[in-house]
Amino acid sequence: MQISTQLLETIYNRARTETKAGSVATYIPELAKANPDDFGLAVFDATGTLYTCGFSSKFFTIQSISKAFALLYTLETFGHEAVFSRVGKEPTGDPFNSIIRLETSSQRKPFNPFINAGAIVISSMLPGTSPHEKIENLCDFLAHMIDTNTGTLQYNTDVFLSEKATGARNRAIAWFLKELKLIDGDVEEVLDTYFMQCSIMLSAEALAKIGLILAFDGIDPVSRQRFFSENSAHICKSLMITCGLYDGSGEFAVETGIPAKSGVGGGIIAAVRDRMGIGVYGPALDSRGNSAAGLTALKLLSEALDLRVL
């Protein structure tokens, strides 16, 4: 079976009922303002055809999805060896904001780039001399992929300030990382970069386009332009499979079987090798912080189109 508007609408209508089973994130006050009934789904196939349903064009803060983009950018800028000298590649099974492994493991560095500790390290490595310059550079990297003007990609100031005001745990993590000499520079500037990064706004359609490029190992299959290396794509997708959905990553790998990265803003990006990129927006989250409707939609798509890579 091939992707079609009719199939996507069928899956959308089945999955959207799951919004009632979830709830919006409240630990960041600005995220609590989201409408839990919002749900959008977008798919870019290998021909560049876009299929959409619902709130697919609505912009929202990508939160932890940004960790995958920051990883790609730092890999391209500094290389594999430099990045993984500071973070590991292993899943933890712990909540995204846990620090217990960092405290108890002999490794003495974050287990992977997608837990908060690892993501803060990666954010500190973003090229630039200030938080604003680092985020401008990251937005420029993303804007080229979704074929938009750099100036139209921005972070949400209200969400950034909300995260900054309530980020006590991340602040504690950052100071511990500083003690371990895993981050350089001023801790508050590193945290500003991280909070801004999480507050970048994209739509499900934009996520689907970036997912398509990931699916083709860094190349846009329509324009044939390369945006990042095959090696960086492989590393990122491998970590998306093992660590991309917080402590629900293993279950998702078994049930759905495609590389994906979620965020507590309700977004999910997925990449199916040589076939398609998928973007989801549904701010009603399950107990692990993943979009409840989004997970259902991805599972149904995987089953209908035989998308599993595992």
N, C-alpha and C positions, 0 to 999 in steps of 0.2 A: 504494500500500500504506500502511496505517496501523500505528502502533505497537501491539504486542500483547505479552502475556506470553510467548506462544510464540516470537515473533520475537526478543524480547530474550534469552530463554534460548538460542536457537540461536546468536545472535551471541556471547553470553557464553561458551558452550562452545567456540566456535571461537577466540575471542580469548585465553582463559585459558591456552592452550598456549604463548603468547608469554612468559609469566612465566619460562619456562626460558631464554629468550634474553637476559634482562636480569639486572641485579644491583642490590642496594640501595646507596644512597649511603653512603659510608664517611668522607668528609671531615668530616662532623659525626658524632662517635662515637655519639651517642644514636640517630641515624637508622639506623645499622648494625644495630641490634637488631630492626628490622622483619622480618617473615616474608616472604620473596620470593614465596611461593606465594599470599599473600593477593590477592584480586581482587574488587572490588565494582563494580556498575554500577547507576545510578539514572536514571530519566527522568521528568520531570513534563511532562505534555502541557497543552494550552491549557484543558482542562476542570478542571485541578487533579488529575487522576488520576496516581497514582504507580506506576511499574513498577520492580521491583527484582530484582537477582540477586546472589548471593554476599554479600560483606562490605560491603554498601551502607550499613549503619548503624554501622560501626566508625569511631570518631573517630581522627583522625590530624592531624599538624601540616601546615597548608596551605602553608607555605613561600612560594614566589614567587607563588602564587595571590593571596596577600594584597596584592601590589602593585596588582592591578586594583581591589581593594576600597578601598585607601588612595587610589588615584587618584580613584575615584568620590566618596569622602568629601571630599577636598580640593577637587575641582571644585565640589561643592555648597556648600562652606563659603566658598571664596575666589574662585571664578570662573575661567574659561578663561584670561584674560589673566595673572592672577597666577601660576597654575600653570606656564604655558608660557613665562613669562619666565625660569624657572629650569631647565627641561628641554625637550628637543626632542621631535619626533614621528617621527623617522626610524629605520628598522631599521639594524642594524649588520652582521649576519652574523658577529659575533664571539661568543665565549663570554660567558655572563651576568656573569661576574666580571672581564671584561677592562676595562682602563683606557686602552688604547692610543689610542682615538679621542679621549678627553678630553684626552690629552696632545698629540696631533698636529693636531687640527682647529682651524681658526680660530674655530669656533663657541664654544668654551670653556664649554660646558655639556654635560651628559650627553645623548646622542642621543635617548633615550626613557625613559619612566618605568619600564620593565620590566627594564632591565639594572640591576645592583646600584647603580651610581653614581646613576642617576636615581631609583631606589627609595629610596635613603638621603635624597636631597633631599626627596622627597615625604613620607617619614616625619617629617622635621624640621618639616614644615609642618602636621602633624596638630594640631588644636586641643586645647589642654590646657597645664597649667603644669608637668607632670612626665611622665616616661615612663609611669608607671602610669595617670595620668589620661588621657593620649592614647590608650592601649590600651583603657581602659574605654569611652571615647567611641566608638572604632572598633567594639568589640564590641557596644555598644548599637545602633549603626547596622546591624550585621549581624543582631542578635537580632530586631529588629523585622521584618525581611524573612522570617526563617524561623519567625516566630511562636513564640518561646520566651522564657523569662525571661532577662533580661540576665545574671543571676548564673550561669546554666548555661553560658555561653560564656566560656571561659578560655584562657589560654595555658599550655603545658606547661613547667613550671619547669625540669625536667631538660634538655629540649631547649634552652631559652633559655640556661641556664648552659653547656651544651656548645657552643653557637654562640659565646657570649661568650668562652669559653676558647680557641677555635680560629679566631677571626675576624681573624687578622692582616691578610689582604688587604683585608677590608672596613674595617679600621681605617686602613690606608694610604689607601684611596679616600676615606674620610671626612675625613682631614686635608688631602688635596689639594682636596677640595670646600670645606673651610673656608678654605684659602688663596685660592680663587677667589671667596670671599664668596657662595657658593651655599647655605650652611647657616648658621643663626644658633645662638647658644647653645653650650653645652658639648658637645664632640665625643663624649665617653663617654656622655652622656645621650641624644644623638641615636642612637648605636649601640645603646644599651639599648632604645630605642623600636623600632628596626628589628628587632633580634633577637627581642623580645617579639612584634612583629607577625607575623613569620615562624613563630612558635611557637604561634599561635592554632590551636585544634583544632576541626575540623568533620568531618562525614561526607560521603560521596558524595551522600546524600539531601539534606543541607543545601545542598551545592553545586548540585544540580539545581534546588532551589527558587529560589536566587538567580539561577541561569542562566535560569530561566523569566521572572523579573522583568526581567532584561536583555533577553531575547528580545522582550518587549513594551514596550521603551523606558522602563523604570522603573515600570511599572504591573503589579500582580498581576492577571492576567486574570480571576481568580475573585472576589476581594473588590473589585476596581476601585480599590484604594488605590494612590496614587502614592508611591514611596519616593525617587526621584531624577528629575531632569529628562530629557527626551528628548535634549537636547543632550549632557548628560553620558554618557548611554547610547551615543549615536552615537560619541562620541570614544573611549570605552573599547572598544567592539566593533571599531572601526577599528584601534586599536592591537593588539587581540588577534589580528586577522587578520595584521597585518604583523610583529608582534614577540612574539606570545604564547607561542611554543614555542622560546625561545632561538634558537640558530642552526639549528634545524630548522623555523623558521616558514615559509619559502618552500616547502619540500617539502610541508609539511602543507597549506598553502593550495592547492597544485596537486592533491594527492592526495585531500584531504578537503573543503576549501573552506568551512569554517564557523569563526566566531570562537571561539577557545579560549585558555585560559591554564593553564599547567602549573606544577607545583612539584616539587622534588626529594624531597618526602615521598611522592610517588607519585600525587598528585591531579591531576585535570584538570577544569576547568569549561568547558562549551560552551553557547552560546546560539544557537538557530535562530530567526530572526525570525518572529514571529507563530505559532510552532508549538510549541516545546518548549525546556526546559532540561535539560542532561545533566550528571551528576556521575560521576566515575570515581575509584576508588582501586586502585592497583596499584604497590607500592613497588619492584618490579623494573624498573629504568630502562635505557633504551638509552644509547648512548655520548654523547648530547647532554643527558641528564638528564631525559628524558621517559618516562612510564610506557609500557613496551613493549606490554603487553596493552591498556592504555588507548588508545593510538594505533590499534591494530588494530581495537578495538571501535568507535571513532568513525568510522573509514574504512568499516567494514562497515555501520554504521547509516546513514551518509551515502549509500552506494550503494543500500541496500535501500529507503530512504524518500525518496530524491531530495532531500536536505537542502542541497545546495550552494547557497551564495549568490553564488558567483563564476562 
